[in-house]
Amino acid sequence: MGQLAADLLIATLGLEPCGTMLSPTALPAVGLGATGGSGDDDDDEGRERLSTELELFCPVPSSSSSPSSPSSSSPSSGDGWILLQQRAPDALGSSHAAARALGAWAKTSGISRILVLASVDAADRGDAALDPASPFPSGPKTLAFVASGGGALGEWTAAAESRGAGPLPPDEEGQGRAASHETGLPPRGERRLPPWPLLAAAKSGAAPPTLALLSYATEGDNAADAVALAAAAAGVLGVEPPPSECPAAAAAAAPPAASSSGRGGTIPVSGPWRAPAAWAAAYGGRAVPVEM
């Protein structure tokens, strides 16, 4: 889910490639046209560019300010953040080492805080988040967040709550190492998939303070969930599309609708969001060569 939402941010906000990272733990991956184009068969923008397992994307600096690095400007400002897109998992057993290495790189680069986008199994959604009669005004929750690393995340957590995300309930008390009999999931601190290793690294001080913005996920077409996650992330970062391009309804806390199918290979999404070219093949809008 995090990868889908990150590609939405890249395509919609017009982020530009600004680096490729090499990691001894991320499995190698390469492909064409992951972020170029808009999913139309006739749109070849960016398809000749290679996409790899770890890539950095930067906002285009505004005309009123000069380019700046993450170490010299606020992560909440439009030009003061970067996006790291990971398209391949880490090798089996190396996720915690990879998280510590990423945290060390972030600290060395002057990055003050991290926002990680990921999914969490829908089985993790407790009764309070499911009950329409709960205190949540918008009904059952589709987004959640977990903060790790101290008080530097107060502004971000407030923004996440304003976007309809609620704090992820803690593990059941006394669960220990045993998996929950209801969900079959191990305690979150022992999980090896994102965002748990990075949250653990932030808690120990090996990474900057980290906020995980999570989408409750199930199997199937997650396009609408990815749009909701990307919209919430943009709100947290303060980099929403201009009001002239974003209808008021799209800025509401309720998750926007999305569709992954359409004519001519187009993958329409709601409001100002622009589907990346990779969605055309992933969701059937563009034919995959039979040789593959």
N, C-alpha and C positions, 0 to 999 in steps of 0.2 A: 504494500500500500504506500509506503514511504517513497518508493521509487516512482510510482505513478504520479504522486502529488508533486515530487520534485521536478519531473518532466513538465507538468502543467505550469509550474512556476517559471521554468526556463523558457517555455514557449510563449507564455502570456506576457511576462515581464520583459521579454527580449534580452535575457541574460546572454553574455558572450563567453565563449571558452577562454579561460585564462591560465590553464595549466593541466598537466596530466601527472597523477601521482603514481609512484611505484611502491608496491607493498609486498613483502615476502609472504604475507598470509592470505591476501585476496586471490582467489582463483582467477587465472587469466581469462579474459573475454574480449571480443572485438566484434564490431558490426558496423553497418552503414546507416546513416540517416536517422539516428535515434531522436534527435531534437530538431532537425531541419524540417521545413515544410509544415503543412497543417493537416495532413492526412488525405489531401486530394491527390488523385492519380496524376494530374497534370502539373502538380507543384513539385519541382525538383530542388527547391532551395535547401542547401545544406546536406543533400544526400550523398555527396562525394566525400564528406568528412567522416573519418573513422571515429567511432565511439568505443571507449575502452572501459575497463572495470572500475577505475577510479578517476573521476574528472572534476576539475574545479571550474565554476562559472561565476562571473562577476557582473554586477549591474553596470549598464552603460552610464558613465558619469554625466550628471546634468550639466547644462551649459553654464549654470551659475556657480559651479564649484569645480575644483580641479580633482583629478583622480586621487583617491586616497586608499591606503591599505587598512586592513582591519585593526592594525595596531595604533592608527592615528585618528580614528573617528569612532563615534558611538555605533554599536551594532544595531541600534534602533533606527538610525538614519538611513535614507534610501541608498546612499553610496558606501555605507560603512559595514557591509556584510558580504560574505561569499557563500556559495552553495557548493557542497561536496556531494556529488552523485555517485553512489556505489551500485554497480550493475551486476555484481557477482558476489556470492557469499565468501566468507573466509573459510580456509581449509578446516576440516574437522578437528576440533580440539584447540583451535587457535584464537577463538573469538575474544577471550579476555586479554590475551597478549596483544591482539590487534587494537582493542579499545585503549589499552594503556599506551601503546605506540601513538595512536591518534591523539590522545590527550597530551602526550609530550610534545608532539608536533604543534598542536594548537597553542600550547603555552609558549613555546619557542617563537611562534609566529605573532605573538601578542594578542591572540584572540581571548577576549575576556569572558565569553559565555557561549554555550552551544545550544542550539535548538535542533533536536533530532526528531524526524518524522518516521513513524512506524505504525504497525497494526498490533492489536492485542486480540486474542481469541475472544469471540463473543461469549464464550462460557465464563470469562472473567467478569462479566457484567453482573453485579449483585442485584439483590431484590430492589434496593432503593433506586437504582438506575433503570430498572425495568418497569416499575409500577407507575402507571399513568397518574395515579393519585399522590405520587411522591411530591416533595417540595420543588422539584425541578419544573419550571413553568412551561417548558416546551415538550413535556412528556418524556418518554424513554430516551436515554442518552445514546448518541452515536459517537461522541468524542469524549476523550478523557485526557488527563495529563498527570505526570509525575515529575516533581522537582527534586533535584539532588545537588547539594553543594553549597547551601547557605542562602543568605538574604539577598544576593545579587539578582535573584530571579523574581523579585516581588512585582516589578512592572510587567514582566512577561506572564506570570500566573494570573494577574488581574485581567490582562488582555485576553488570555485564553478563556477565562470564565465569562467575559463579556461576549465571546464568540460561541458560547453554548457548551463549552467543555467543562466537565466536572472532575474533581480529584478522583483518581483511581483508588477504590477502596483497598486497604491493606490486606495482606494475606490473612487467612483465618488464624486466630491466636492458637498457639500450640500445634500448628500444622507440622512444624519441624521438617525433617527430610522426606517424610512420607507424602506421596501425591494425594491431593484431595479426592475423597471417594465420589464427590459430585462432579468434578470437572476432569479428573485424570491428569491434571497439570501439576508439575513440581512447583515448589516455592519459587517466586520470581527471581530471588537472588541467585538461584542455581540455573536459571535458563540461559542458554547460549546464543539465542537469537536476539537481534536488536529489539529494544534499546537497552536491555538489562546489563550487558557487560559495560557499556559506556556510562550508565547510571552508577554502577558499582565503582568504576574508576573515578568518577566525579566525587562520590561519597568519601573515597579514601584520599582525595587530593591529587590523584594522578592525572586528572583532567579538569578543565575549568568547570564552573557551575553549569549544570546541564538540565534543560527542561525537555522532557519527552512529551510530544503531542501525539496522541494515539487515536486510532480509529478502531472501533469494535468491528471485527471483520468476520465474515463467513465465506464459504466457497461460492464462486459464481462471478458475475459481472460486477466489478467494484468501481466502475467509472464514476457513479454518483458519489460514492464514499470518498474517492480520491479528490473530487472537486470540493467537497466539504472540508477535507483535511487541508488542501491547498489554500482555500479561502481563510481558514482559521490561522494557518501559518503566516499568510500575508498580513492578516490583522495583527498578529503578535509582533511581527517585524516592522509594522508601520509602512508597508510598501504596497498598499492596495492600488489597483488601477485608478486613474483619474475619475472623479465623479461623472464627468461627461460621458465616459464609456461604461460606467457601471450603474445599472438601474438600482433604485433604492431597494427593490425587493431582493436583489442579489446580495446586498450588504447586510441583510437581516441575519439573525443568529441561526434560523432554521436552515438545515442542510439544503443546498440548491439541487434541483433535479438535473440529471444528465442522461444522455443516450449514447450508446456506443455503436449504433448502427445508422446507416443513412445511404442515400444514393450517391453514385459516383465516387465512392470511397471516402466521403466526408464523414468525420466522426464528430457530430455536433455536441457541444456542451453548453451549459446555461450561462447567462450573463456575459461577462467579458472574457471568460476563459477560452483559451485556444488549445485544442487537442494537439499534442505533438505527433510527428509523422509515425513514430513507433506504434502508436495506437492503431493505425490503419491495418497493419498486419496482425497485431495481437487480437484485435476485435473483429477481424474478418472483412474489413473494408477494402483491403488490397490483397490480391491473390499472392500466395507464396509459391515461388517456383517449384515445380514438381521434383526437380533435381535435389532439393533439400530434404 
